[in-house]
Amino acid sequence: MSHQVSVWRAAQLVGVARGVLQQRVRAGELVLSDGMVSTDALLRLYPGVQFEESGLLERVAQIRDEAFGKRVRERMLPSQEVLAQRLFAQSHELANVRKHLQRYHGLVIALQRRIRDLAAQRCGDGAWRELEQQVTRGLAQALATESVDLLEVMDDMLKVMTAQVTVRPSGHEFAVEGHADLLQSGLHAGLKLNYGCGNGSCGMCKARVIAGEVVKTRHFDYPLSEAEKAQGYTLMCCHTAASSELTLELLEAGGPLDMPEQHIVTRVHAVTVLAPDTRLLHLQTPRSHRLRFLAGQSVSLGWTMPGQDAHAAYPLASCPCDDRNLHFFIERNEADTLARHLFANDISPGTAVTVLGPTGEFVLADGHRSLVFAACDAGFAPIKSLIEHALALDAAPSLSLFWLATRSDGHFLSNQCRAWSQALDQFEYELVSHADATVGARQIAQAMRVDLFDIDCDFYLSGPPGFVSTLHGELRAVGVAAAQIFTQVL
């Protein structure tokens, strides 16, 4: 018997990106009914799907493996209390189904007996006997053992291990795994949620529970009013999903204008050598005051050195889902005060650095187009942030990266690109080298024309002025709409 699941759950079951399924829906290969997908239709599109391919059984096996111990159990499974509530809900649903089946079975048996009695009273009437035989055959077919719907079994297992959260009014969905709270899970899924402290003190992450149950994961100090409690409000940072399905009502940021300006005193966590002329500056915010930003945005960094105060703007290279750990790629530049002190080893772990922002509109546009990213040297910073955010959203059918290096060590994170490519079927990249950024931009445009112009794409370009303007001009010259090109000049 066919089973109905959401597109989000369907993508989990068959092991593809949600954007791939949405693309097949738009192409008419997969039909939705009230926003749901039939497992029969899924199996027709993906006939070779197996438990092993979904990764679900491997996760269960890992949990059983004592070598992983408590750490893996906490990462993969919810707490015992949450598991018990989800299993109870599943058992309650099964008990209701069995009760209804028993009632229908009794009704059919009574009907069968009544027809048999009527057929006996009217010996010459073959229609009654034919009706009685039809009911008997139908009952036998209903009671006969049928092959198990593999996707339905997997869906039932996922409902216990992970909860599906639907956000209203946007319709966005995300999964809650392990001991993660609702806020963490939503941010890791790429949602632009409203929040402040993240520890239950400010109340900015309030959301109303429309359907399903939540359970508290930590103590919080923010006092919800009695009216808010009666209306079902909860703090996302201090609660997780107790039921396998949960619907929340909350407001999400629509874009950069919804990001409030913040002033945070951070500490240098580490300075890492990525290449001879590139350093990774890793700042860490206080636990009670994390930076809320959109992927691709920038901030102003301020610090005090003996005899001077300095400020400079840099794009963030990290994902908004990890809002305590802020990464920046700093190139060697004697005209840049921060870079000069960083390469002179004057800035060490523990140094206080103020962060002001975020600013900038170089963010992902809404939609389900394939995404093409182009970066030059340290212009890879906001591109990396956008790619990580796009992977969290899981909505783009494909992602392509073209990275130009104008010096020998310009591809300072090529191992990260290789890791993405090996782990993700929908990601591909090409590394380009040329000392002239303008010539390199033309080479990238030529590579794009060969591979991508028959696909509906959004283009994101980041780097020095010559690189960005040249590549932008090349794209416009071959017919790419201006609304599908987004730029960041560094």
Sequence and secondary structure as in RCSB ss.txt:
>XXXX:A:sequence
MSHQVSVWRAAQLVGVARGVLQQRVRAGELVLSDGMVSTDALLRLYPGVQFEESGLLERVAQIRDEAFGKRVRER
MLPSQEVLAQRLFAQSHELANVRKHLQRYHGLVIALQRRIRDLAAQRCGDGAWRELEQQVTRGLAQALATESVDL
LEVMDDMLKVMTAQVTVRPSGHEFAVEGHADLLQSGLHAGLKLNYGCGNGSCGMCKARVIAGEVVKTRHFDYPLS
EAEKAQGYTLMCCHTAASSELTLELLEAGGPLDMPEQHIVTRVHAVTVLAPDTRLLHLQTPRSHRLRFLAGQSVS
LGWTMPGQDAHAAYPLASCPCDDRNLHFFIERNEADTLARHLFANDISPGTAVTVLGPTGEFVLADGHRSLVFAA
CDAGFAPIKSLIEHALALDAAPSLSLFWLATRSDGHFLSNQCRAWSQALDQFEYELVSHADATVGARQIAQAMRV
DLFDIDCDFYLSGPPGFVSTLHGELRAVGVAAAQIFTQVL
>XXXX:A:secstr
   EEEHHHHHHHHT  HHHHHHHHHTTSS  BTTEEEHHHHHHHSTT  HHHHTHHHHHHHHH TTTHHHHHHH
HS  HHHHHHHHHHHHHHHHHHHHHHHHHHHHHHHHHHHHHHHHHHSTT HHHHHHHHHHHHHHHHHHS     H
HHHHHHHHHHHEEEEEEETT  EEEEETT  HHHHHHHTT  B  SSSSSSS TTEEEEEES EEE S       
HHHHHTTEEEGGGEEESSSEEEEE  B  SGGGS  EEEEEEEEEEEEEETTEEEEEEE  TTS     TT EEE
EEEEETTEEEEEEEE  S TTSTTEEEEEEE  TT HHHHHHHTT   TT EEEEEEEE      SS  EEEEEE
EGGGHHHHHHHHHHHHHHT  S EEEEEEESSTT  TTHHHHHHHHHH TTEEEEEEE S HHHHHHHHHHHHHH
HTTTS EEEEEEESHHHHHHHHHHHHHTT  GGGEEEEE 
